[in-house]
Amino acid sequence: MSLNSQVLDRPIVEDLPSVEANLSYLLPTTDKLFSYVYEPPSGVLRSNGGYQSYKVPIYNARSIAENISLDREGFAFTQHHTSVRNFYDEEEIRQVYYPEAKQLLKEATGATEVVIFDYTLRNAALMKQDINSGIREPVKRVHNDFTASSGHIRARRELAAQGIDNIDSLLQRRFAIINVWRGIGDTIQESPLTLCDAQSVAPTDLVVNNLIYRDRIGETYAVTYNPQHKWYYFPQMQRNEAVLIKCFDSAEDGRARFALHTGFDDPTSPPNAPPRESIELRTFVFFPE
């Protein structure tokens, strides 16, 4: 079943069960935002921009999951079995999970081609044990992974790196960058993911943040607070469930282009909850011409 365009009516948001939690937003600024992804030269700030927490309702979307779509809200929830036994095994991810995710995305979006270009594992406990492992902790600032500009730039760069020949013709088609997000350990009880309904976001909420690498500059969106934002989550996510997050869409026809998201401190989490273990797989999906 396609998760791209559901037409069913949803219950009134305020009727859904919810939690109140603090989300970290960018304070309005006229400065050009930047963040170094490596240790900057001596005397240079690692990043600029101030952030402030705002308490917001976050609605449990499990009961309306079938009515949430990538093209309207910008994200989707699905059941998805995986045969991966150990997500900390890079070879198993590439050999087993990549083909599974490609098939999932084709079925969910109607895409004819899927290119996987990156993934990130998150586990705060393991990150603290070995900061060089590549494993990261959950991000707890409202953001989107790409901008209207960097989606195109990253696509061309990654496709070239993978030796794909027909890049120009591919990028003339509609394409999207979609993250496949899932828990990889026990039930997620700590630092769950929350996602913002794209229909509740104003273009002026989005602020370009330059990510400074040693060899290039990327862009993400930081986000300023807007009381109109509608936040959702899928509590107690299991290993056989996944969220698809649209981080970019080349179409500018009114459908969702960006799905703001962040991890958050759930006030209902047990005090001894194990740290969240999750994976996000980053992909390009190309739609029929």
Secondary structure, 3 states (H helix, E strand, C coil): CCCCCCCCCCCCHHHCCEEEEEEEEECCCCCCEEEECCCCCCCCCCECCCEEEEEEEEEECHHHHHHCCCCCCCEEEEECCCCCCCCCCHHHHHHHHHHHHHHHHHHHHCCCEEEEEEEEEECHHHHHHCCCCCCECCCCCCEECCCCCHHHHHHHHHHHHCCCCCHHHHHHCCEEEEEEEEECCCCCCCCCEEEECHHHCCHHHEEEEEEECCCCEEEEEEEECCCCCCEEECCCCCCCEEEEEEEEECCCCCCCCCCCEEECCCCCCCCCCCCCCEEEEEEEEECCC
